[in-house]
Amino acid sequence: MKKVLYLFHHIHHFKKEHEVHHCGGRHKGVGYIIEHCKCGKHRIDKEEANGHDLDENLVKVKFFEKCFEGGWHIESGKII
């Protein structure tokens, strides 16, 4: 399985530091929320979602492992 977690993160470049953020929640237009869960993974509230690759191309992903806290683990995703 190809790793898909990077499709749902982006990096902010600051003068001396870089910050990695989830592409969910407060970001406009994504339509989903991403949070860390107690399983030690990332959970998303949609069964399918569009992420983006390093060239900012949209990539559709389906998630297969449900989290007991609700939603699906991003780490279980497969590109469709």
C-alpha positions as CSV (number, residue, x, y, z in Angstrom):
1,M,0.0,0.0,0.0
2,K,1.3,3.4,-0.9
3,K,1.5,5.8,2.0
4,V,-1.1,8.6,1.7
5,L,-0.6,10.6,4.9
6,Y,1.5,13.2,3.2
7,L,-1.4,14.0,0.9
8,F,-3.2,15.6,3.8
9,H,-0.5,17.8,5.3
10,H,1.2,21.0,4.1
11,I,4.2,23.0,5.2
12,H,4.3,26.7,6.1
13,H,7.7,28.2,5.4
14,F,8.8,30.9,7.9
15,K,12.1,32.7,8.1
16,K,13.8,30.3,10.4
17,E,11.3,27.6,11.0
18,H,8.9,25.3,9.2
19,E,5.5,24.1,10.5
20,V,3.5,21.1,9.3
21,H,-0.2,21.5,9.4
22,H,-3.1,19.1,8.7
23,C,-5.2,20.1,5.6
24,G,-8.4,19.9,7.6
25,G,-10.4,21.8,10.1
26,R,-9.8,25.6,9.9
27,H,-8.6,25.5,6.2
28,K,-11.2,26.7,3.7
29,G,-12.7,24.5,1.1
30,V,-11.4,21.1,2.1
31,G,-14.7,19.8,3.6
32,Y,-13.2,17.5,6.2
33,I,-11.6,17.6,9.6
34,I,-8.4,15.8,10.6
35,E,-7.3,15.2,14.2
36,H,-4.9,13.0,16.1
37,C,-6.7,10.1,17.7
38,K,-6.0,8.0,20.8
39,C,-4.9,5.1,18.5
40,G,-1.7,7.1,17.7
41,K,-2.9,7.8,14.2
42,H,-4.7,10.5,12.2
43,R,-8.4,10.4,11.8
44,I,-10.6,12.1,9.2
45,D,-14.3,12.5,9.3
46,K,-15.0,11.4,5.7
47,E,-14.7,8.0,4.2
48,E,-13.3,9.5,0.9
49,A,-11.5,12.8,0.6
50,N,-9.3,14.7,-1.8
51,G,-5.7,15.3,-0.7
52,H,-3.0,16.9,-2.8
53,D,0.5,15.8,-3.9
54,L,3.6,17.8,-3.8
55,D,2.7,19.5,-7.1
56,E,-0.7,20.4,-5.7
57,N,-2.6,17.9,-7.9
58,L,-5.8,16.6,-6.3
59,V,-5.6,12.9,-5.3
60,K,-8.7,11.0,-4.3
61,V,-8.3,8.7,-1.4
62,K,-10.7,6.1,0.3
63,F,-10.1,5.1,3.9
64,F,-10.8,1.5,5.1
65,E,-10.1,1.4,8.8
66,K,-12.6,2.9,11.2
67,C,-11.4,4.7,14.3
68,F,-13.3,3.9,17.6
69,E,-13.4,7.7,18.2
70,G,-15.3,8.2,15.0
71,G,-14.2,8.6,11.4
72,W,-11.4,6.7,9.6
73,H,-7.7,6.4,10.0
74,I,-5.9,8.3,7.2
75,E,-3.1,5.7,7.4
76,S,-5.5,3.1,6.0
77,G,-6.2,5.1,2.9
78,K,-5.7,3.9,-0.7
79,I,-5.6,6.1,-3.8
80,I,-8.6,5.5,-6.0
